[in-house]
Amino acid sequence: MKKTTSPWTALIIVLTAPLLSVIDVFIVNVAVPSIKKGIHASDGQIQLVIAGYLLGYASFLITGGRAGDHFGRKKVFFWGMFCFTLFSCLCGLAQTPFQLNITRFFQGISASIMVPQAIAFIQILFTNPKERAKAIGWFGITLGIASIIGQVLGGYLSELHTVIDGWRLIFFINLPVGLAALWATHHFLLETERHANNTFDYSGIAILTIGLFCLIYPLTQGREAGWPIWSIILLVISMILFIYFIYDQKLKLKKDINPLVDIKLFDNKIFNIGLIAVLFHFMMHTSYLLTSAVFLQNGLGVSSVDSGLYFVLPGLLFTLSSLIASKLLHRFGKLVPQTGIIITIASFVLQILFFKTGVKSGVIFILMGMYGMGNGLVLPSLLNLALKGVPHKFAGAAAGVYSTFQQTASALGICIIGGIFYNIVNTTPHVLDYIKAFDYSTCANIICLVITGLVLTLLPKSRNEINEPHIAE
């Protein structure tokens, strides 16, 4: 087998994981009306097409990251990509809403297995702070490219009528990319050091997975159902299980039994600050992507194809600013994401002022592009700042915890901020109510950004202090 010592070649291979996982978020959001019609789904069933993916994704991210530590990151990445490609095709072949929701759930699980390996590989392959910042900049560029591809293809394919329904093609397009990634992984990606001295923590996986299910399922479905008693009970159970999980992990560590998450990871102050910032930033980010897409189509009467095109400029500027951030982060530290937050807040304020009936398309392009530019300075920088000082032996666990916070924050954003939006438009779905709903939800997003900016002020001022590991090897 041909091997390579180039970390940049390995980076290209592993970045296919975030590329495909993010494409499948954007592409399905735009194509939901076509999917609903194609499989004759109810509103509740079609909501699960998105929620099921999110549920599977978030519930197994820590497990996926820990599996890479235990079994080897190349091996876990390969099988995660294989399963993601397989379940993508099964989604495209689904004949009933039940079949689609089941396969989407397992597609999300597959994403949770492969994506943490990409983040962990970046930590291991790039030990130099400047090179790591550059690599994470390319991670951000990949997210930007994925958002463009997802939005444009989702709008285009959903209205395509051929021998194969357009909505099915949004899943089948993962096949060629997945096969290419599998081939490259087998031939070029090197295996990393394994930490398999002890048994894998299967009981910890069960406790955490059930706890996350009890949290995420009612968050994504409870609001739609009017917050019935079962949703409240599940949320309470989730809190109990999380407390027990921490107790269980501490007990196993004390007994020298390999835990799923080494609690020592949270001795890293910078990592903890990064997680809090991620929580509020992704609440804003995911909810804005949802509310803006719905507002454009239902509030301003934009077609699904044109709606997708409005996200091209934000994606391009996100990609560009991510590249710029990767070069500036080592020199200016937290000032880079803080600048991005200010730009994003300015964009939101202007959107509230100008996104009204009769708004010019150019204004929409510019202000949404401004959002993409600001977000590109923030999102990859948060990943870089949060993972600084995390030793290699914690790479998989840190990647899994980070990604879990990210996906859980997305669920919270859809539930809380998306709930503000939908509670207004569901009362009297008039154009003016869509404008009001967008304004209120955007104000909530501004609050999230302000909190993110304040949290980042807690980071050390000295770049050397940020770069110092805070956990004993």
N, C-alpha and C positions, 0 to 999 in steps of 0.2 A: 504494500500500500504506500502510495506517495504521501510524504509528509511535508509540512511547511513550518518554518520557524517565524514566518511573518505574522505578527499580531493583527495587522491591518487586513490580511486575507481572512483570518478567522473572524474579524469583526464583521466583514461583509456577509459572511455565512450566517452568523448568529442574529444579525439585524433583520433577517427574514421573519423571525418570530414576532417582534413588535410590529413589523410591516403588515403581516397578515392579520394579526389580532386586532389592530386598530382599523384596518380596512373593513373588517367584518362588523365593527360597531357603526361606522359611518354609512356603509353601503346599505345596511338593513334599515336604518332609521329613515332614509329617503324612500326606500322601496316598500315600506309597510302597507300602504294602500293597495299596491299590486299583489302583494303576498296574501293579504286578507281576501281579496277577490279570487285569487287563484286556487286557494284551498278551502274556500267557503268557511272562513273562521269567524267566530264571534269577536266582540271587542276584547273580552277577557282573554280569549285564546291568543289573539294577536299581540296583546301586551306581554304575554309570556314568551313570545319569540325573542323579545329584547331582554326581559327580566330573567328568563331561564339561562341565557348566555351569561349575563352578569352574575347570577347566582352561582353557576358552576365555576366561573372564572375566579370570583372572590373567595369562595369557600376552600379552595385547594392551593392557593398561591404559596402560603407558608410551607405546606406539605411539598409542593413542587420544588421550592428553593432548598428545602432540607434534603429532599431526595437526591438532588444534584450533589450535595456534600457527601452523602452516604454511598451512592451507587456510581458516582462519576458523572460529571456534567455533560460530557459528549454523549454518553449512552442515554441519559435522561432527555437531553435535547433531541436526539434522533427519534426516540419513541414518542415524545410529545408532538413533534412535527408530523410523524407518521399518522398518529391518531387524529390530529387536527385536520390533515388532508383527507383522511378516510371519512370522518364525520361531516366535513364540508360537503363531500359528494353525496352522503346519505341525506343531508338536508335538502340538496337539490332534487333528490329522488322521492322525497316525502309526498305521500298522497293524502294525508289527513293532518289536521292541526295537531293531534296527539303525537304522530310520528315526527313532525317538524319540531315540536317543543322538546321532545326527548332527545333528538339528535342535536339540537341547539345547546341543550344542557351539557351533553358530553363534549360538544365542540368547545364550550367554555372551559370545561375541566382540562381538555387537551391544551388550551391556550395557557392555563395556569401552570402547566407542567413545563412548557417550553420557554415562556417569556422570562421567568426568573433566571434561567440559565444564561440568557443573553446579558442580563445585568451583572451576574456573577462573573462571567467571562471578561467583561470590561474591567472589573476590579482586579482580576488576576493578571490579565494580559498587559495592562497599562499601570505600572507602579509609579512612573514619573508623573507628578501632578499636572505638568503642562500637557503631556500626551494623553493622560486620562481625561482632562477637560476637553481636549480636542475629540477624543473618542465619544464622549458623552454628547458633544456638540453634534456629531454624526448621528447619534441616537435620536436627538431632537429633530434633526433634518429628516430622518426616517419617519418620525411621527407626522411631520408636516406633509411629506410626500404621500403618506398613507391617507391622511385626511382629504387631500385633493383627489386622489384616486377613488376613495370611497364615495365622496359626495358626487363627483361627476359621473362615475359609473353607475351609482345607485339611481340617479335621476335618468340617465340614458337607458340603461337596461330595463328599468321598470316599465318603460313605455315602448320597448322593442317587442314586436310581434313576429315570431318566426316559427319554425317547426317545434322548437323548444321555447317554452314560456320565458320571457325576459327575466322574471324574478328567480327562476331556477339557475340562470346563468351567473347570478351574483354569487352563488355558492360554488359552481363548477370552475370559475376562474382561479380558485385557489389550487386546483390540481396541478397545472404546469409549474407554478412557483414552488409548491410543496415538493414535487418530485425533484426539481432542480436542487432545492435545499438539501434534500435527503442524500442525493448523489454527492454533493460537495461536502457534506458532513462526513460521510463515510470515507472519502478519499483524502480530504485535506485537514479536517479539524483534529487536533490532538486532544487526548484525554487529559483531564486535570487530576491533581492529587485527591485521593478519596480519604474521608474521615469515617471509616467504618469499623472502628475499634470495638464498638458496642452494638447492641441490637437496635434496630430501627424502632422508634417510639410509635407503635401502632395505636396504643390506647390514647396517646396525646393527639394523634390525628383524628380519632373518633370524637373526642371531647371538643376539639376546636372546630371541626367541620359541622357538628350538630349545633354548636353555639353560633357559628356564623350563619348557618341556615335559618336558625330561629331569629336572627337579627335582620338579615337581608330580605328574606321572603316577605315578612310583614311590612318592611319599609317600601318594597316595590309594589306590593299588592294591597296592603291595608288601606291606603288612602282611596284607591279605586272602589273598595268595598265599603267605605264609610267607617273605617276603623272599628270593625266588630270585635267582640270580646276575645276571640281566638288570637287576633293580632296583638292585643295587649298582653295576653298570657305568654305568647311566644317571645315578646320583647323582654318580659320579666325573666323568663327561663334563660334567655341568652345572657343576661347580666349575671345570673347565678352560675352558669356554665363557664363564663369568662373568669370569674373569681376563682372557681374551682380549678380551672386550667392553670392559672398562675400558681396556685397552691401545689398542684400536681407537679408542675415543672420544677419548682423550687425543691420539692421533696425528692424528686428523681436526681437532681443535681447534687443534693446533699448526700444521697446514697450512692453517688458515683455511677448512676444509671443514665445513659445517653438520652437527654430530653429532646423533644421536637424543636423547642426554642430555648437556647441557652439564655437564661434571664440576665446573665452578665452583659449581654448585648445592650441592655437598657441602662448600663452604667455610663454609656457614652452620651454626654450631655448634648453634643452637637447632633447626634442621630435623633434624639428625642425632640429637639427643636425642629429638625427637618420634618419629622413625622407630623407634628402639629401644623406646620406650614402647609404640608401636602394635604392634610385633611381639609382645610378651609379653601385652599386654592382649587382643588378638584371638585369640591362642592360647587364652586362658581363655574368652573370650566365645563363640566358635563351638563349642568342645568342650562347654561347659556346655549350650548349646541342644540339642545332639545327645544327650548322656548323660541330661539331665533328662527329655527327651521319651520316650526309650526306657525309662528307669527308671519313669516314671509309668505307661506302658502295660504293660510286661512285668514290672516288679517289683512295682508296687502294684495292677495289674489295672484301671487306669483306661481307659475307652473313648477312641477317637480324638477324638470330639466333646468329651468332658469334658476331655481332655488339652489340646485347643486353648483351651478356656475358662480353664484355669489360667494361661495366658499373657496373658490380657486385663489383669489388674491390673498385672503387670510392665510391660506396654506402656503403660498409662495413666500409671503413675508415672514411667516412663522419659521420656515426653513432657513431663510436668509439671516434672520435675527438669532436663530439658534447657533448658526455658524459663527456669527459675530460674538455671541455670548461665550462660546467655547474659547475664544482667543482673549477675551477680556476678563474672564472669571478669575484666573490665577493672579492677575494683577490687581483687580479692584474688589474681588470677593463679593460680599453681600450687596454691594452697591449696584451690581448688575441686575439681579432680580428686583431690587427695590425700584430701580428706574423703570423696569418693565411694568411693575405694578402701577406706577404713576401714569404711564402711557395708556394702560388698559382702563384705568379709572376715567381718564380724560375721554377715551373712546365711548365708554358707557354713558357718561354725562351728555355727550353730544348726540348719542343715539336716542336718549330720552327726549332731547329737545327737537330732533329733526325726523325721527322715524314716525311720520304721521301719514294719513291718507294723501296721496298725490306726491309723495317724496320721489325725487329724481333717482334713477338707478345709479348714477354716478356718485351720489351722496352715500348710498348704501354700500357701494364698492369701497369707497375711501374709508368710511368709518369702520366697516368690518375688517378691512385690511389693516387699519390701525390696531384693532384688537389682536389680529394675528401677530403683528410685529411686537406688541408688548408682551403677549403670552409666550412668544419664542424666547424672550430674554429671561422669563421666569421658570418655565416648566423644566427644561433640561438642567438649569442651574440648581433647582431644588434637589434633583437627584444627585448631582455632583457634591453639593454642600452636605447633604444628609449622610452620604456614604464615606466622606473623608474621615480618616482615622479608624475605620472599621477593619480589623485584621482579616487576612485571607481566610482563616478558618471559620469566620463568621459570614463569609461572602454570600453563601446560599441562603442562610437564615435571614440576613439583612435584606437581601433582594426580595425574599418572600414577604417579610414583614412590610417593607416599603410598598410593594405592589398591592398587598392586602389593604393597607390604609388607603391607597389610591382608589381601588375599586369600591371599598366600603364608603369612602367619601363621595364617590359618584352616585351610589345608591341614596345616600343622605341628601345630596343635591337635588336629585330627581324627586325625592319624596317631599322635602321641605320647600325648596325654591320652585320646583316644578308644581308642587301642590298649590302654592300661592297663585301661580299662573292659571292652572286649570280650575281652581275654585272660582275665579272671576269669570272666565269664559264659559264655564258650564252653567252659570246662572242665567245669563242671556247672551248667547253667542252672536253678538253684533260686532261689526268692525270696530266701533269705538271701545267696546269691551276688550277686544284683543289688544288694542293700543294701551288701555289701562293696565291690562294683565302684564304686558311686556314691560311697561314702565315700573310697576311694582316689583316684578321679579328681578329686573335689572338693578333696582335700588338694593335689593337683598344681596345681589352679586357684588355690588360695591362694598357693602358691609364686610363680606367675606374677604375681599381684597385688602381692605384696611386692616383687618385682623391679621392676615398673612404678613403684611408689611411690618406691623408692630412685633409680631413673633420673630421676624428676621433680625430685628434690632438686638435681640438677645444673643446673637452669634458674636464671637470674639471679634475685635477690631483688627487684631494682628493676623496676617495671613499665615505666619509661622505657627501661631497658636491653633489656627483652624486645621493646619495640616498635621499636627501632632496626634498620634494615636492615643485614644483615651481608654483603651481596654488592654489589659495585659494579654500578651500572646500565650 
